[in-house]
Amino acid sequence: MRTNNQTQFIVAVFALLLSIGSVFAQGGEGTPGDQPVQTGSALIDSTNEFKASTQELLRLEENQANKAAAQLEQLRQLFAEGLIARREVEEAEQSLAATRAGIEERRAQIADAERLVAEIEASEKAAEELAAARKAAAQQAPIQPVPRGNYSTNAVIIRYTGQSSWTVANLSNVQSFFQTTFGRALPTSAVGQTATHNRLGFDHRHAVDVALHPDSAEGRALINYLQRAGITFIAFRAAVPGSATGAHIHIGRPSHRIA
């Protein structure tokens, strides 16, 4: 079993990682990514130190297990020759089994640490992307909506509710516009329901995701086309925890949570 200190360390890292995610979701003013990145760097250092010490313990326990296994074989031979009691062999077997169980626990702790570092690094990257998107948005003139439907925008999300009854079956019109304008296929990343949307718990059957940043030349052109056509969309400038895995343009009505 894990020692109390080891368990407390992992729980504390998980709690701090969750607090980083909550800061991303709140999307405060200024440069919200600064403090989470500093905290994330400190967490990575602490987790790597924990991993290094655990790896050293693992090496010691593996050496101990190898020696115990060799000793057990000798005891079994002595027992077979009638020189020792069975109890000595059984005690050695139990000791070796406990050592091997500890080895597996150390390996699990190392895997936990590696996973935590990956999670923290992903959170740091999301914070950097969000800060960059906000900076880019502040430097560019806002997209002017056409006088039809409801339009709103902030540093991360652009929303437009059009009056047309667009469905996935009408996607070919959007594809034709993009192909004619840019000479390449519309870079759709999700047409209808996908495994990612199942995991996130969203009903995406009547929508399409396009892998374009809304502030890129192609993204702005697509947004303008959708507005002129009265087609509802949501454009994400960066990842939004629990809603969007990265920058993209969602064409169609918002995806509701699956009941």
HUZI-V434076 format. One record per backbone hydrogen bond with DSSP energy under -0.5 kcal/mol. NH is the residue of the N-H (numbers start at 1). CO is the residue of the C=O. If there is no record, write none. Layout:
{{NH;CO} {NH;CO}}
//
This chain:
{{7;3} {8;4} {9;5} {10;6} {11;7} {12;8} {13;9} {14;10} {15;11} {16;12} {17;13} {18;14} {19;15} {20;16} {21;17} {22;18} {23;19} {24;20} {25;21} {26;22} {27;23} {32;30} {34;31} {36;32} {37;33} {38;34} {39;35} {40;36} {41;37} {42;38} {43;39} {44;40} {45;41} {46;42} {47;43} {48;44} {49;45} {50;46} {51;47} {52;48} {53;49} {54;50} {55;51} {56;52} {57;53} {58;54} {59;55} {60;56} {61;57} {62;58} {63;59} {64;60} {65;61} {66;62} {67;63} {68;64} {69;65} {70;66} {71;67} {72;68} {73;69} {74;70} {75;71} {76;72} {77;73} {78;74} {79;75} {80;76} {81;77} {82;79} {83;78} {84;78} {88;85} {89;85} {90;86} {91;87} {92;88} {93;89} {94;90} {95;91} {96;92} {97;93} {98;94} {99;95} {100;96} {101;97} {102;98} {103;99} {104;100} {105;101} {106;102} {107;103} {108;104} {109;105} {110;106} {111;107} {112;108} {113;109} {114;110} {115;111} {116;112} {117;113} {118;114} {119;115} {120;116} {121;117} {122;118} {123;119} {124;120} {125;121} {126;122} {127;123} {128;124} {129;125} {130;126} {131;127} {132;128} {133;129} {134;130} {135;131} {136;132} {137;133} {138;134} {139;135} {140;136} {145;143} {148;146} {150;161} {152;159} {154;157} {158;235} {159;152} {160;233} {161;150} {162;160} {164;230} {166;164} {170;167} {171;168} {173;170} {174;170} {175;171} {176;172} {177;173} {178;174} {179;175} {180;176} {181;177} {182;178} {183;179} {184;178} {188;186} {189;209} {190;209} {192;190} {192;207} {198;194} {199;195} {200;196} {201;197} {202;197} {203;256} {204;202} {207;204} {208;251} {209;190} {210;249} {211;187} {212;210} {216;213} {220;216} {221;217} {222;218} {223;219} {224;220} {225;221} {226;222} {227;223} {228;224} {229;225} {230;227} {231;226} {232;230} {233;160} {234;250} {235;158} {236;234} {236;248} {237;156} {237;235} {240;244} {243;240} {244;240} {248;236} {249;210} {250;234} {250;248} {251;208} {251;249} {252;232} {256;254} {258;201}}
//
